[in-house]
Amino acid sequence: MGKRKDSKAAREISARLLEAIVPLADALRPPAPPLEAPGVVCAPEPLDLGLYLRVLRWFLEDGETLRVLGFSDQLDALGPISAILGGAKEKLAAAMDKAAAKTLVAVTDRRIITARTNAFLEHGEIRQDIPVDQVRYVRAATTQDRSARLAIDLITRDESIRWLFRADIDNTHVDALAAVLAESMTIPDVERDELQRRRHAPVEAGRKSESTGTRSTEATGSEATTCDAE
């Protein structure tokens, strides 16, 4: 009986504290308005979007608009050997086809947010927060395995990401997600200038090497003539 009384007293105290704290919290930061599902949703059926929208609304900034919501299997960032391991990753994707979608992809007019679905719902953890101005290239393709799932490759300034969508997700919505991402594809002038500089540097180095080699040959021939004269 004593434990029950203590538990009841703790609940009553907690309720009174919340009554006092909530108005102060609302004054410092007004509650985020309810977030509605965007026009493009890439999700398997059935999936309760409301659970994710209730958490996601706290991450959006004032005036930020949610454009796409997707659920996929995200492979690790692709490295330089991605082309070599591509086939192995496709086989892995086929084995994952029947598993639940594990990655949340939220595209707004400002950024791309990704998160592990469980960690997002339980702890509000975000995996990636990528500004749209870092998008360099987007490609939508069909995997070469038996599942024939749609995949989206996203190349940003710092990494390459592949999302694999389950076969039961509407392909038109996946294409729409890729199209929204493609709107942000750009290469800043600074990066373009750097790439061009790297392109011309080997050519100029080769020309200098050839020029030096010619002068060296000419000098050698002149010296040989002088020695013969002596």
Order of alpha helices (4+ residues) and beta strands (2+ residues): alpha-beta-alpha-beta-alpha-beta-beta-alpha-beta-beta-beta-beta-alpha-alpha
